[in-house]
């Protein structure tokens, strides 16, 4: 894909994101840390199936679009739970580290090595097309106690797909995760944080809960290791869910940043863990 084609693709993505920001539905999660008050948070490629099929895996994930916020209008709002769907297994200063778009054999192993060094578990939201050729990394995630979630097969903008296409993106990814990880995912995250009613409904039908984030490292912009570290350390607080990436571009800064902010967070008294779902 030429530079001009990438720029054209980027403009199409920006146009789609603007439309979602005006009328879409933002992802939500509710978290509780050890009996405290719930913490609420939210976040936020165009083209038909033939256009998506022609793209290389990294072409549409070089610059994910996030943070354009919740919609200004919700004609038919979804019901919000009165109880949290996400709970942490320990009390106190608890946070969750999440990594999107992988697994990538260039960066994911280094991230897993750092997490193992400090005995920390994290969440990985996987894209099926990346997972299908790297199932050994899914097996390692399972062996080391990490949670994996569904991040669709090709990382499309779901608000521009029909229900059948969204279902296919999600089901194929869950199938690959089950094959490599050993069980089907219980969590789902919409690409770009662009949620809609169909994504929520289909995810629920497949037994998955939606999970967004509260601190975006913006590591996909490759702002420099120092900047990534500062964003995460500054944003640290009980109940925070951090968004980073282990694929979709050059993630060497993300790898280096984790080596610095992880021991800092632990020394500051934070528990870095994975959530558990409510069973009742």
N, C-alpha and C positions, 0 to 999 in steps of 0.2 A: 504494500500500500504506500503510495507516494505521500509526500508532505502535504500537498494540496488536498489529497483525498482525506487525510487525517483531519485537516482543518475544516473541511466540509462536514465531516462526521461530527466534529466537536460542536459546530454551530447547530447541527440538527439536535444534538443532545441538549444543548442549552435551551433551545426553543421548547423541547419537550418538558424539560424540568420547570421552565417558567409556567407552562400550562398546568403542571401538577401542583405547583406552589399556589396557584390561584383556586384550584377546584378539587384537588385530590384529598386523600385522607392520610394523616401522618401516623407513623408507627408509635405505639404506646407500650410502656411497661410499667408495672407497679412493683416496688421492692420494699421489703421490710428487713431491718437489721435487728435481730435479737429482741423483738417485742416493741421496737420504737414505732414512730409514726411512719406510714407508707411514704416512699419517695417516688414521685411520678416523673417521668421523663419522656421525651420524644425527639425525633430528628426530621430528617429528610436529608437500548439504542434503537433509537428510532429505526424504522424500516421494517419491511415485511420479512417473512421467513427466509426468502432467498438471499436478501441482503445480509441478514445475520449469519447465514451459513457460509458466506463467502469471506467473512472476517477471520483473521488470525485471533487466537485466544486473547492476546494482550491488547489488540487494537482498540477495543472499546472499554478497557479497564485501565488505560494509562492515567486518566484523570477522572476518578469517580466524582459525581456531583452530590454534595451533602450540604445540610445546614440551611436549606432554603425555607425551613420552618413549616409550621402547621398551616392548613388552608385558612383563608379568610371567611369561608362559608362552608357549612356542612348541611345541605338540604335534608339529608336523611342520616343523622348521626348514628353511629354504632353505640350500643349500650356499653357503659363502662362498669367494670366490676367494682363492687363495694369492698371486696377483699383482695389482697395482693395475689398475683399468680406466681410471683417469684419470691423465694425466701432464701436467706443465707443460713448455712448450717452452724455458724458461730456468731456470738454476740460481739459488740464493739465496733471498731473501725474496720469495716469490711468493704472490699472493692472487688470488682470483676474485670479482668483483662480479656478483651476479645480481639480476634484477628480475622479479617475478612479476605476473601477472594482466592485462597489457596486450595490445596497445598502446592507450594512451589519448591522443587528440590534444590533450588539455589539458596533459599532463605529460610524456609520452614524448619529444616534440621537445626540451624543455628539458634532459632527461637526456642525450639524444644530443648536444646542443650542448655540454654540459659535458665529456662524454667526448671529443668531437672536439677541444675546446680543448686538452686535455692529451695527446692521442694515445693514449687508453686504449681497449681493447676490453673488452666485457662480454658477459654472457649474459642473454638475455631469454626467460623461459618464458611462452609466449603462450597465451591462451584463444581458441579458434576463433571464438566469437561476437564477440570484440573485434577479432580480426585480419581477419575477413571484410569489414568496412567501412573498414579502415585499411591496405589493402595497400601504399599508398605508403610507410608507415612500415616495413613489412617490407622493401621494396626498398631503403630507405635503410640499414637495418641490414646488409643484404647488402653494399651498396656500401662501407660504412665498416668492414667486417671483424668485425662482432659475430656471435656465435653465437645461434641461436634454438632453443628447446626446446619440447616439447609439454606443455601444462598442462591438457589436456582442453578440451572445447567449452564447457561450462556451469559448470565448477568445482564438481562435486558431491563428496559424500563417497563415494569409490569403494567403501568397505567395505559400503555399503548398496545397491549395485547388483549385478546379475547380470553374467555374463561378456559376454553380447551387448550390454548397455548400455555396459559399460566399453569394449568394442571400438569401438562406434559413437562414443563420446566421443573416443577417441584417433584413430581413422581419419579422421574428418571434420576434425579439427584438423590432422593431418598433410597432408591434401589441400589445405587452405587455405594452410598454410605453404609447401608446394611451389609453389603458384600465385603467391604473392606474393614469396617469398624466393628461389625458384629451385631449391631442393632440399628433400628431405624431412628432417625433424629427426632427429638422431642421439641426442638426449638427452630424457629424460622426467622430470617431477617431479609427484608426486601432490598434488592439492589438499589443503591443510591438513597436508601431510606424512603423510597417512594411507594407508599402503601395505598391500596384501594380496597373497596369492600370485597371484591372477588378474592384478593390475596388473603384477607383475614378469614373469609368463609372457607376457602379451599384448604388453607393451612389447618384450620380446626377440624375439617373432615379427615385430614390425614394424621390427626393426633398431635399437632404441633402448636406450641404457643409462640406468639410474636415477641421478639425482643429487640428493642432499639438501643440507644446509648445516651449518655449524659455528657461525656467529655469526648470531643472529637480531636484526635491528635493532629489531623490534617497532614499526616505523614505522606500521603499520596502526592502532595505538592513538592516533596523533597525540599523542605525549607531549611534543612541543616539539622544535624543531630542535636545541637544545643537547643534549638527552638522546640523540637519535639519533646525533649526532656522537660523543658520549662513548662510547656503546656500541660503535660500530664502531672507534674509535681504541683503546679499551681492549682490545677483543677481537682486534686485529690480531696476526697471527703467521704464520710460514711455513706454507703449505698451507691456510689458512683460506678457506672459501667463505662469503661474506656474503649474507644474504637481506634484500632490500628489495622495495618494490612501486612500480610506476609506474601503477597503476590500482586500481579497486575502492573508491574513496572519494576524499576530498580528500588528494592527495599533494603538496601544495605544500611541506610540511615536508621531505618526502623529497628534493624538487628542491633546496631550499635547503641541506639537510645535505650532499648530494653536492658542492656547490660548495665546502664547507669541508673535509670529510674527505679528499677526493681529493687536493688538493695536499699536505695534511699527510702522507698515506701515501707519496706520491711523494718528498717531501723527507726522509722517514724511511728511504728506501732500498728501499721495496717495489716489486716489479714487479706491476702490475695487468694481468692477461692472461686469456686463455681457455684451457681445457684442450684436450688432444687425446686421441683414443681410442687405445688399444693396437690394433695391427693384427695382432699375433701371439699 
